[in-house]
Structure formats: structure tokens, C-alpha cells
Amino acid sequence: MEAKKLLKDKKFWFASFLITWAAALQAHMMWMQKQDSFKQKFGALNDGDEGEN
């Protein structure tokens, strides 16, 4: 009975959505940091290709 009541509660869904959004944002920021770190370590792939055809 409590599970049915919980699933109908809008606060539960809002909190679940908020937690999921925050976790996705955190993962995205960590991924961006990893990409920046990679670029600092190895440089961008197209740095030396400009003007060469």
C-alpha cells in the first residue's frame, strides 16, 4: 500500500528527477574536465594541420 502511495506522490518524482539531473550534470562536468586534461597533456589533434593541404 505504501509503494502505491509513494508512486503517486509528485514530490517523489520531482526529487528523483532532481537527483538524476544533478548526477548527470556532475558526470558531464567530470567528462569535460577529463577532455580538458587530455588536451593539455597531448594537445588538440588539429593544432599542426592548419594551412597544410
C-alpha positions in Angstrom: 0.0 0.0 0.0 2.8 2.4 0.8 4.5 1.8 -2.5 1.4 2.7 -4.5 1.0 5.9 -2.4 4.7 6.8 -3.0 4.5 6.3 -6.7 1.6 8.7 -6.9 3.4 11.4 -4.9 4.6 14.2 -7.1 7.3 15.2 -4.5 8.9 11.7 -5.0 9.0 12.2 -8.8 10.4 15.7 -8.5 13.1 14.6 -6.1 14.0 11.7 -8.3 14.3 13.9 -11.3 16.3 16.5 -9.4 18.8 13.8 -8.2 19.1 12.3 -11.6 19.7 15.7 -13.2 22.3 16.6 -10.6 24.1 13.3 -11.1 24.1 13.7 -14.9 25.4 17.3 -14.6 28.2 16.0 -12.3 29.1 13.3 -14.7 29.2 15.7 -17.6 31.4 18.1 -15.7 33.8 15.3 -14.9 33.9 14.3 -18.6 34.6 17.8 -19.6 37.4 18.0 -17.1 38.9 14.8 -18.4 38.7 16.1 -22.0 40.5 19.4 -21.0 43.2 17.4 -19.1 43.7 15.2 -22.2 44.0 18.3 -24.5 46.6 19.9 -22.1 48.6 16.7 -22.0 48.6 15.8 -25.7 47.4 18.9 -27.4 44.5 19.2 -29.9 44.6 16.9 -32.8 44.3 19.6 -35.4 46.9 22.1 -34.0 49.5 21.4 -36.6 47.2 20.8 -39.6 46.2 24.4 -40.3 47.3 25.6 -43.7 48.6 22.3 -44.9 46.8 20.9 -48.0 
